[in-house]
Amino acid sequence: NLTFLIPEADSRDEAIDYIRKKHDLIFEWELWGWVTVKEWWPAKRDWRVFKEWFEIEIHSEVFDLVDEAIEKEDV
C-alpha cells in the first residue's frame, strides 16, 4: 500500500476531489509497483476503474517517528 500526502483540505469531499484530479498518476504508481510491463496494465484507468481497484482512506494527521531528515523525490 502506498500513502500519498495531499494538500490540507477542509472536507473529505475536497480531499477526494484532489485525489480524483491526480488519480491517473496514482494509478500508474500503484501499477508500476505490481508489474513493470505496461502492456499488462488495464487499458481503461478512469476514475470509475480507480475506485473499483483502490480503497481511499483520508487521514488528517501524519506523524514522523524517524529522527532522520525527510527526503523528497522529484517525480
Secondary structure as the mmCIF struct_conf table of DSSP 4:
data_model
#
loop_
_struct_conf.conf_type_id
_struct_conf.id
_struct_conf.beg_label_comp_id
_struct_conf.beg_label_asym_id
_struct_conf.beg_label_seq_id
_struct_conf.end_label_comp_id
_struct_conf.end_label_asym_id
_struct_conf.end_label_seq_id
BEND BEND1 ASP A 10 SER A 11
HELX_RH_AL_P HELX_RH_AL_P1 ARG A 12 TRP A 34
BEND BEND2 THR A 36 THR A 36
HELX_RH_3T_P HELX_RH_3T_P1 LYS A 38 TRP A 40
BEND BEND3 TRP A 41 TRP A 41
BEND BEND4 ALA A 43 ALA A 43
HELX_RH_AL_P HELX_RH_AL_P2 TRP A 47 TRP A 53
BEND BEND5 SER A 60 SER A 60
BEND BEND6 ASP A 67 GLU A 68
HELX_LH_PP_P HELX_LH_PP_P1 ALA A 69 GLU A 71
#
